[in-house]
């Protein structure tokens, strides 16, 4: 399989906290969907911010599609979904937000229009394109933020807590959308049931290191491993005894 992500010996420290990312290495192949789990403060969001060039690592390298990610530089091969869509949507209309990225990679007008229409269709929000982001529900904002990523057609998507604060309908919309996208993705979430539905591989990060890396069900079934890192086994993976009255 074609290698899409290659992270080697990555290190990062904040001014008040050392080794938030601690000698982390990772390789991902084309179209893998990888769950990134860990307790709060384990380094998940920091890793994503370094991967898309918003933070500068103190050591190590990141290559996406054989191109090195540079700090504070436009890296169109990778796109990041912020935890809050309010950090991603800033234009007067959803159409303008979704068109912003393609406009900055100097595409033709027709290509930009095609990409925007396609992204809005895929996220099922075409009817919202003239609306202001401030007038949308939380779920609509999340779908609009994802549309801004899709319009860029990146090689890699980074999703940071994509289902947080969503109702059941919009959570299902996100699940269906991700499952329909044949792209390389890394998805950080505390919603482990959601990750079981959309990912095949899982990495567990603790203190900036990858503690476990493997098939997602194998890792999420490991109650001892999860407990040691302040997480609980997903409810769907816990064996349940049938109520004897159900058989009467």
LUMRO-166523 format. One record per residue (C-alpha): y, z, x; residue in three letters. Coordinates in nm, 2 decimals, always signed. Example, Ala and Ser with C-alpha at 12.3 -4.5 7.8 and 13.67 -1.06 7.14 Angstrom:
LUMRO-166523
<<-0.45, +0.78, +1.23>, ALA> <<-0.11, +0.71, +1.37>, SER> 
***
This chain:
LUMRO-166523
<<+0.00, +0.00, +0.00>, UNK> <<+0.36, -0.08, +0.11>, UNK> <<+0.54, +0.23, +0.25>, UNK> <<+0.87, +0.28, +0.07>, UNK> <<+0.98, +0.63, +0.19>, UNK> <<+0.94, +0.77, +0.54>, UNK> <<+1.09, +1.11, +0.61>, UNK> <<+1.03, +1.25, +0.96>, UNK> <<+1.10, +1.60, +1.09>, UNK> <<+1.40, +1.66, +0.85>, UNK> <<+1.61, +1.97, +0.91>, UNK> <<+1.92, +2.10, +0.73>, UNK> <<+2.11, +2.43, +0.72>, UNK> <<+2.41, +2.55, +0.51>, UNK> <<+2.68, +2.76, +0.68>, UNK> <<+2.54, +3.07, +0.52>, UNK> <<+2.17, +2.98, +0.51>, UNK> <<+1.96, +2.84, +0.79>, UNK> <<+1.66, +2.60, +0.76>, UNK> <<+1.70, +2.52, +0.39>, UNK> <<+1.50, +2.21, +0.49>, UNK> <<+1.26, +2.30, +0.77>, UNK> <<+1.10, +2.02, +0.97>, UNK> <<+0.99, +1.83, +0.65>, UNK> <<+0.80, +1.50, +0.68>, UNK> <<+0.69, +1.29, +0.39>, UNK> <<+0.56, +0.93, +0.33>, UNK> <<+0.55, +0.76, -0.01>, UNK> <<+0.41, +0.42, -0.11>, UNK> <<+0.54, +0.16, -0.36>, UNK> <<+0.54, +0.27, -0.73>, UNK> <<+0.42, +0.63, -0.66>, UNK> <<+0.56, +0.89, -0.90>, UNK> <<+0.58, +1.22, -0.72>, UNK> <<+0.65, +1.56, -0.87>, UNK> <<+0.86, +1.79, -0.66>, UNK> <<+0.81, +2.15, -0.75>, UNK> <<+0.91, +2.49, -0.62>, UNK> <<+1.10, +2.80, -0.71>, UNK> <<+1.48, +2.80, -0.73>, UNK> <<+1.63, +2.78, -0.38>, UNK> <<+1.32, +2.62, -0.23>, UNK> <<+1.52, +2.32, -0.11>, UNK> <<+1.43, +2.05, -0.37>, UNK> <<+1.79, +1.96, -0.47>, UNK> <<+1.91, +1.98, -0.11>, UNK> <<+1.63, +1.73, -0.01>, UNK> <<+1.74, +1.49, -0.28>, UNK> <<+2.11, +1.52, -0.17>, UNK> <<+2.01, +1.44, +0.19>, UNK> <<+1.79, +1.15, +0.08>, UNK> <<+2.08, +0.97, -0.10>, UNK> <<+2.33, +1.04, +0.17>, UNK> <<+2.54, +1.31, +0.01>, UNK> <<+2.44, +1.57, +0.27>, UNK> <<+2.39, +1.52, +0.64>, UNK> <<+2.07, +1.64, +0.80>, UNK> <<+2.09, +1.84, +1.12>, UNK> <<+1.78, +1.66, +1.25>, UNK> <<+1.53, +1.40, +1.15>, UNK> <<+1.55, +1.07, +0.97>, UNK> <<+1.49, +0.91, +0.63>, UNK> <<+1.40, +0.54, +0.58>, UNK> <<+1.38, +0.38, +0.24>, UNK> <<+1.23, +0.03, +0.24>, UNK> <<+1.26, +0.03, +0.62>, UNK> <<+1.64, +0.09, +0.60>, UNK> <<+1.77, +0.42, +0.74>, UNK> <<+1.97, +0.64, +0.50>, UNK> <<+2.31, +0.71, +0.64>, UNK> <<+2.53, +1.01, +0.55>, UNK> <<+2.84, +0.94, +0.34>, UNK> <<+2.75, +0.57, +0.31>, UNK> <<+2.66, +0.36, +0.01>, UNK> <<+2.28, +0.34, +0.01>, UNK> <<+2.19, +0.11, -0.29>, UNK> <<+1.82, +0.12, -0.22>, UNK> <<+1.80, +0.47, -0.35>, UNK> <<+1.96, +0.63, -0.67>, UNK> <<+2.00, +0.99, -0.76>, UNK> <<+2.01, +1.15, -1.11>, UNK> <<+2.21, +1.46, -1.10>, UNK> <<+2.10, +1.77, -1.29>, UNK> <<+2.41, +1.75, -1.51>, UNK> <<+2.50, +1.40, -1.65>, UNK> <<+2.86, +1.52, -1.66>, UNK> <<+2.86, +1.48, -1.28>, UNK> <<+2.74, +1.12, -1.32>, UNK> <<+2.95, +0.98, -1.61>, UNK> <<+3.32, +0.95, -1.55>, UNK> <<+3.44, +0.62, -1.70>, UNK> <<+3.61, +0.55, -2.03>, UNK> <<+3.29, +0.40, -2.18>, UNK> <<+2.92, +0.40, -2.12>, UNK> <<+2.94, +0.02, -2.05>, UNK> <<+3.19, +0.09, -1.77>, UNK> <<+2.97, +0.37, -1.63>, UNK> <<+2.66, +0.15, -1.62>, UNK> <<+2.86, -0.14, -1.47>, UNK> <<+3.02, +0.06, -1.20>, UNK> <<+2.73, +0.04, -0.95>, UNK> <<+2.66, -0.33, -0.98>, UNK> <<+3.04, -0.40, -0.95>, UNK> <<+3.03, -0.23, -0.61>, UNK> <<+2.75, -0.45, -0.47>, UNK> <<+2.95, -0.77, -0.53>, UNK> <<+2.72, -0.93, -0.79>, UNK> <<+2.83, -1.22, -1.00>, UNK> <<+2.98, -1.14, -1.34>, UNK> <<+2.68, -1.28, -1.52>, UNK> <<+2.44, -1.07, -1.31>, UNK> <<+2.64, -0.76, -1.37>, UNK> <<+2.64, -0.82, -1.75>, UNK> <<+2.27, -0.89, -1.75>, UNK> <<+2.19, -0.57, -1.55>, UNK> <<+2.41, -0.36, -1.78>, UNK> <<+2.26, -0.50, -2.10>, UNK> <<+1.90, -0.46, -1.96>, UNK> <<+1.96, -0.10, -1.86>, UNK> <<+2.11, -0.01, -2.20>, UNK> <<+1.82, -0.18, -2.37>, UNK> <<+1.56, +0.00, -2.16>, UNK> <<+1.72, +0.34, -2.24>, UNK> <<+1.76, +0.25, -2.61>, UNK> <<+2.14, +0.32, -2.61>, UNK> <<+2.28, -0.03, -2.65>, UNK> <<+2.47, +0.08, -2.96>, UNK> <<+2.65, +0.35, -2.75>, UNK> <<+2.80, +0.11, -2.49>, UNK> <<+3.16, +0.13, -2.62>, UNK> <<+3.15, +0.51, -2.67>, UNK> <<+3.31, +0.76, -2.44>, UNK> <<+3.06, +0.98, -2.25>, UNK> <<+3.25, +1.28, -2.38>, UNK> <<+3.15, +1.20, -2.74>, UNK> <<+2.77, +1.18, -2.67>, UNK> <<+2.50, +1.45, -2.72>, UNK> <<+2.33, +1.60, -2.42>, UNK> <<+2.03, +1.37, -2.46>, UNK> <<+2.24, +1.06, -2.50>, UNK> <<+2.43, +1.15, -2.18>, UNK> <<+2.11, +1.19, -1.99>, UNK> <<+1.99, +0.85, -2.11>, UNK> <<+2.32, +0.70, -2.02>, UNK> <<+2.31, +0.85, -1.67>, UNK> <<+1.96, +0.70, -1.62>, UNK> <<+2.10, +0.37, -1.73>, UNK> <<+2.35, +0.38, -1.45>, UNK> <<+2.06, +0.41, -1.21>, UNK> <<+1.85, +0.13, -1.37>, UNK> <<+2.15, -0.11, -1.34>, UNK> <<+2.14, -0.07, -0.97>, UNK> <<+1.77, -0.17, -0.95>, UNK> <<+1.70, +0.06, -0.66>, UNK> <<+1.38, +0.08, -0.47>, UNK> <<+1.36, +0.46, -0.52>, UNK> <<+1.47, +0.69, -0.80>, UNK> <<+1.54, +1.06, -0.75>, UNK> <<+1.54, +1.25, -1.07>, UNK> <<+1.66, +1.61, -1.06>, UNK> <<+1.56, +1.82, -1.37>, UNK> <<+1.57, +1.51, -1.60>, UNK> <<+1.45, +1.70, -1.91>, UNK> <<+1.66, +2.02, -1.88>, UNK> <<+1.83, +2.12, -2.21>, UNK> <<+1.68, +1.83, -2.40>, UNK> <<+1.54, +1.85, -2.75>, UNK> <<+1.18, +1.73, -2.82>, UNK> <<+1.28, +1.38, -2.92>, UNK> <<+1.50, +1.31, -2.62>, UNK> <<+1.24, +1.47, -2.39>, UNK> <<+0.98, +1.22, -2.53>, UNK> <<+1.23, +0.94, -2.48>, UNK> <<+1.26, +1.03, -2.11>, UNK> <<+0.88, +1.05, -2.07>, UNK> <<+0.83, +0.71, -2.23>, UNK> <<+1.10, +0.55, -2.02>, UNK> <<+0.97, +0.69, -1.69>, UNK> <<+0.61, +0.58, -1.78>, UNK> <<+0.73, +0.23, -1.85>, UNK> <<+0.92, +0.19, -1.52>, UNK> <<+0.70, +0.05, -1.24>, UNK> <<+0.91, +0.20, -0.96>, UNK> <<+0.88, +0.46, -0.68>, UNK> <<+1.01, +0.80, -0.81>, UNK> <<+1.05, +1.15, -0.69>, UNK> <<+1.10, +1.39, -0.98>, UNK> <<+1.20, +1.75, -0.94>, UNK> <<+1.15, +1.97, -1.25>, UNK> <<+1.05, +2.32, -1.37>, UNK> <<+0.90, +2.15, -1.68>, UNK> <<+0.55, +2.12, -1.54>, UNK> <<+0.40, +1.98, -1.86>, UNK> <<+0.65, +1.69, -1.84>, UNK> <<+0.55, +1.63, -1.47>, UNK> <<+0.18, +1.62, -1.58>, UNK> <<+0.27, +1.33, -1.81>, UNK> <<+0.46, +1.12, -1.57>, UNK> <<+0.34, +1.19, -1.21>, UNK> <<+0.01, +1.14, -1.03>, UNK> <<+0.11, +1.31, -0.70>, UNK> <<+0.27, +1.65, -0.65>, UNK> <<+0.44, +1.82, -0.35>, UNK> <<+0.52, +2.19, -0.36>, UNK> <<+0.82, +2.30, -0.15>, UNK> <<+0.88, +2.65, -0.03>, UNK> <<+1.15, +2.76, +0.22>, UNK> <<+1.22, +2.40, +0.29>, UNK> <<+0.86, +2.31, +0.38>, UNK> <<+0.60, +2.12, +0.20>, UNK> <<+0.33, +2.38, +0.13>, UNK> <<+0.09, +2.15, -0.07>, UNK> <<+0.07, +1.78, -0.13>, UNK> <<-0.20, +1.61, -0.35>, UNK> <<-0.31, +1.50, -0.69>, UNK> <<-0.09, +1.67, -0.95>, UNK> <<-0.36, +1.83, -1.16>, UNK> <<-0.53, +1.98, -0.86>, UNK> <<-0.21, +2.15, -0.75>, UNK> <<-0.10, +2.27, -1.09>, UNK> <<-0.45, +2.41, -1.17>, UNK> <<-0.42, +2.63, -0.86>, UNK> <<-0.30, +2.95, -1.02>, UNK> <<-0.31, +3.15, -0.70>, UNK> <<-0.10, +2.89, -0.52>, UNK> <<+0.16, +2.87, -0.80>, UNK> <<+0.18, +3.25, -0.84>, UNK> <<+0.24, +3.29, -0.46>, UNK> <<+0.54, +3.06, -0.50>, UNK> <<+0.68, +3.21, -0.82>, UNK> <<+0.55, +2.96, -1.07>, UNK> <<+0.29, +2.97, -1.36>, UNK> <<+0.01, +2.73, -1.44>, UNK> <<+0.10, +2.49, -1.72>, UNK> <<-0.03, +2.60, -2.06>, UNK> <<-0.23, +2.28, -2.11>, UNK> <<-0.43, +2.35, -1.79>, UNK> <<-0.53, +2.70, -1.90>, UNK> <<-0.88, +2.72, -2.07>, UNK> <<-0.85, +2.86, -2.42>, UNK> <<-1.12, +3.03, -2.62>, UNK> <<-1.17, +2.90, -2.97>, UNK> <<-1.11, +3.14, -3.25>, UNK> <<-1.45, +3.23, -3.40>, UNK> <<-1.30, +3.21, -3.75>, UNK> <<-1.23, +2.84, -3.69>, UNK> <<-1.60, +2.77, -3.71>, UNK> <<-1.66, +2.95, -4.04>, UNK> 
***
